Amino acid sequence: MIVWMLIYGVSAVLAGAVLLGRCLARRLVAVTVHGASMEPTYRDGDRVLVRRGGVPAVGQVVVVEYPSLDGTWQLPLLRDGAPAAEVGRRRWLIKRVAAVPGDPVPRDRVPALAGERVPPGMVVLLGDNPGSSFDSRRMGYFSGARVLGAVLNARRSPST
């Protein structure tokens, strides 16, 4: 009797661990930083852990899908809970949120949009290294639906 209770208990714990792992895999994803647009905060090769979903807040660092130069995307929206392999097939940018829907655009940092408010469904994203960043200074607004999620932490790449 005790042996069967122990077997069922271990089975339940293992099943719970597998379920938790699957849930976390759909909520968390690792992304590698490419380029110098977020230096000195993040460098080329750093790995960041991203919490998927949620509404970004001003000042938060987020990962957003890389658009074409004309501001469109070649692929449909990434579906909620898409597996990491599907996430990995897309190109991503890492940027800091400068303004969210309803906020005034920071006129000192995005002169082309100065005096406007961020429209619904859009965000203003800026790199920490303005001279090397493809961001709202060049593209204008980014679609909030293309934001993968917020960066939780980073693992620094070895110094070269």
Solvent accessible surface area in square Angstrom, and as a share of the most:
residue,aa,sasa,rsa
1,M,177,0.79
2,I,137,0.70
3,V,98,0.56
4,W,152,0.53
5,M,120,0.54
6,L,118,0.58
7,I,81,0.41
8,Y,148,0.56
9,G,34,0.33
10,V,78,0.45
11,S,57,0.37
12,A,65,0.51
13,V,107,0.62
14,L,110,0.55
15,A,63,0.49
16,G,37,0.36
17,A,59,0.46
18,V,83,0.48
19,L,116,0.58
20,L,108,0.54
21,G,37,0.35
22,R,159,0.58
23,C,69,0.41
24,L,84,0.42
25,A,55,0.43
26,R,119,0.43
27,R,114,0.42
28,L,48,0.24
29,V,11,0.06
30,A,48,0.37
31,V,16,0.09
32,T,39,0.23
33,V,4,0.02
34,H,141,0.63
35,G,35,0.34
36,A,35,0.27
37,S,15,0.10
38,M,0,0.00
39,E,61,0.28
40,P,115,0.72
41,T,51,0.30
42,Y,25,0.10
43,R,72,0.26
44,D,82,0.42
45,G,31,0.29
46,D,0,0.00
47,R,89,0.32
48,V,3,0.02
49,L,57,0.28
50,V,0,0.00
51,R,86,0.31
52,R,14,0.05
53,G,38,0.36
54,G,67,0.65
55,V,135,0.78
56,P,20,0.12
57,A,55,0.42
58,V,84,0.48
59,G,37,0.35
60,Q,55,0.24
61,V,14,0.08
62,V,1,0.00
63,V,0,0.00
64,V,0,0.00
65,E,10,0.04
66,Y,60,0.23
67,P,3,0.02
68,S,33,0.21
69,L,151,0.75
70,D,114,0.59
71,G,21,0.20
72,T,68,0.39
73,W,52,0.18
74,Q,149,0.66
75,L,85,0.42
76,P,100,0.63
77,L,96,0.48
78,L,31,0.15
79,R,139,0.51
80,D,145,0.75
81,G,21,0.20
82,A,0,0.00
83,P,56,0.35
84,A,57,0.45
85,A,68,0.53
86,E,32,0.14
87,V,3,0.02
88,G,60,0.58
89,R,175,0.64
90,R,29,0.11
91,R,163,0.59
92,W,39,0.14
93,L,23,0.11
94,I,13,0.07
95,K,1,0.00
96,R,71,0.26
97,V,3,0.01
98,A,11,0.08
99,A,1,0.00
100,V,30,0.17
101,P,62,0.39
102,G,45,0.43
103,D,41,0.21
104,P,82,0.52
105,V,6,0.04
106,P,23,0.14
107,R,160,0.58
108,D,119,0.62
109,R,106,0.39
110,V,0,0.00
111,P,96,0.60
112,A,88,0.68
113,L,24,0.12
114,A,40,0.31
115,G,62,0.60
116,E,81,0.36
117,R,151,0.55
118,V,4,0.02
119,P,49,0.31
120,P,122,0.77
121,G,47,0.46
122,M,56,0.25
123,V,4,0.02
124,V,0,0.00
125,L,0,0.00
126,L,7,0.03
127,G,5,0.05
128,D,44,0.23
129,N,41,0.21
130,P,84,0.53
131,G,77,0.74
132,S,59,0.38
133,S,5,0.04
134,F,23,0.09
135,D,0,0.00
136,S,2,0.01
137,R,72,0.26
138,R,169,0.62
139,M,37,0.16
140,G,13,0.13
141,Y,36,0.14
142,F,0,0.00
143,S,21,0.14
144,G,24,0.23
145,A,68,0.53
146,R,30,0.11
147,V,24,0.14
148,L,14,0.07
149,G,3,0.03
150,A,5,0.04
151,V,21,0.12
152,L,83,0.42
153,N,86,0.44
154,A,40,0.31
155,R,166,0.60
156,R,112,0.41
157,S,22,0.14
158,P,119,0.75
159,S,97,0.63
160,T,182,1.06
